[in-house]
Amino acid sequence: GLMIGILADGGLFLRVDAGNRSAFERARFGPALGYTRQGRRIDLAYLRVPERLIDEPAEFLDWTRRAFE
């Protein structure tokens, strides 16, 4: 029942919240997954995983644990 990631828009996104968002942004995660509704951008609480992490399994696992927390 817990969702920490989403595959969408050709990328992988991990869940963030007020407690971990700044760390993810400093690590250059982003942009946020979102959509447009009535001409207004709605960002969801998921940031795009940087491409470099796909080839770094240990670091990728660390970030997924942070998203899980």
ZIFENQUI-V904992 format. One record per residue. N is the residue number from 1. PHI is phi as a letter, one per 40 degrees, with the letter a starting at -180 (999 if undefined). BURIAL is + if it has 9 or more other C-alpha atoms within 8 Angstrom, else -. Layout:
BEGIN
n->N phi->PHI burial->BURIAL
n->N phi->PHI burial->BURIAL
END
This chain:
BEGIN
n->1 phi->999 burial->-
n->2 phi->b burial->-
n->3 phi->b burial->-
n->4 phi->b burial->+
n->5 phi->a burial->+
n->6 phi->a burial->+
n->7 phi->c burial->-
n->8 phi->a burial->-
n->9 phi->f burial->-
n->10 phi->g burial->-
n->11 phi->a burial->-
n->12 phi->b burial->+
n->13 phi->b burial->+
n->14 phi->b burial->+
n->15 phi->c burial->+
n->16 phi->b burial->+
n->17 phi->a burial->-
n->18 phi->c burial->-
n->19 phi->c burial->-
n->20 phi->b burial->+
n->21 phi->d burial->+
n->22 phi->c burial->-
n->23 phi->c burial->-
n->24 phi->c burial->+
n->25 phi->c burial->+
n->26 phi->c burial->-
n->27 phi->c burial->-
n->28 phi->g burial->-
n->29 phi->c burial->+
n->30 phi->h burial->+
n->31 phi->c burial->-
n->32 phi->c burial->+
n->33 phi->c burial->+
n->34 phi->a burial->-
n->35 phi->a burial->-
n->36 phi->b burial->-
n->37 phi->b burial->-
n->38 phi->f burial->-
n->39 phi->g burial->-
n->40 phi->b burial->-
n->41 phi->c burial->-
n->42 phi->b burial->-
n->43 phi->c burial->-
n->44 phi->c burial->-
n->45 phi->c burial->+
n->46 phi->b burial->+
n->47 phi->b burial->+
n->48 phi->c burial->+
n->49 phi->c burial->+
n->50 phi->c burial->+
n->51 phi->d burial->-
n->52 phi->d burial->-
n->53 phi->c burial->+
n->54 phi->c burial->-
n->55 phi->c burial->-
n->56 phi->b burial->-
n->57 phi->d burial->-
n->58 phi->c burial->-
n->59 phi->c burial->-
n->60 phi->d burial->+
n->61 phi->c burial->-
n->62 phi->d burial->-
n->63 phi->c burial->-
n->64 phi->c burial->+
n->65 phi->c burial->-
n->66 phi->c burial->-
n->67 phi->c burial->+
n->68 phi->c burial->-
n->69 phi->c burial->-
END
